[in-house]
Amino acid sequence: LPAATYIACVAKGIRKTQEEISLIYGVSTPTIRKVYKDIVKRVKVVGDKDYDDMIREWSSR
């Protein structure tokens, strides 16, 4: 859920850091980052863009 929250924030332009979300959910930022990257890979978004750009593109479909 923390990674999904971060993805939703990025997609909607809500400025929340992984650190802020980690404090809310009580998980580490590396855990959020790892799951975030895993989700992006699983939705088969590929290219040279950074992960934030990929999530924005994916969420606009």
N, C-alpha and C positions, 0 to 999 in steps of 0.2 A: 504493500500500500504506500509506503513512503516514496518509492520510485515513481509510482503512478501519479502521486500527488505532484511530484516535481515535474513530470511530463505535462500534466494538465496546466501547471503554472507557466511553463515555458510556452506551451501552445497558445495560451490565452494572454500572454504578455504580462503576467503577474510576476512582479519582481520578488521572488523568494529564493534564497540561496539554499544549496544542499545543507549547509550548516544549520540554517533556521529550521528546515524540515527535520533534520536529524534530532534536534532538541525536542521538537514536538512529539516525535514518535519514539524517541529513545533508542535510535540505532545510529551506527557510525556513518560518517559521510562516505568512506570507501564502500560500504555495503550499498548505499543508495546509488553511488556511481556505477558499481558493478552491475546491479540489477537494471539500471537505466540503460546501460550499453547492451545488455542481453536483450531487453525488450526491443530496442531499436533494430538489432540484428534479426530478431525473430519476425519482425514485420517486413523484412526483406527490403529495407530502405538502404540503398547503396550509393556510393559516389564519393567525391572528394570533399563534400561539405562537412562541416563540423556537426556534432551530434545535435546541437540546438537547432541548426538549420534543417536537419533531417526530420526532427520531430515536428517542427512547424509545417514542413511540406506534407508529412504523413497525416497530420491532424486536419489539414485543409481538404483532404480527399473526400 
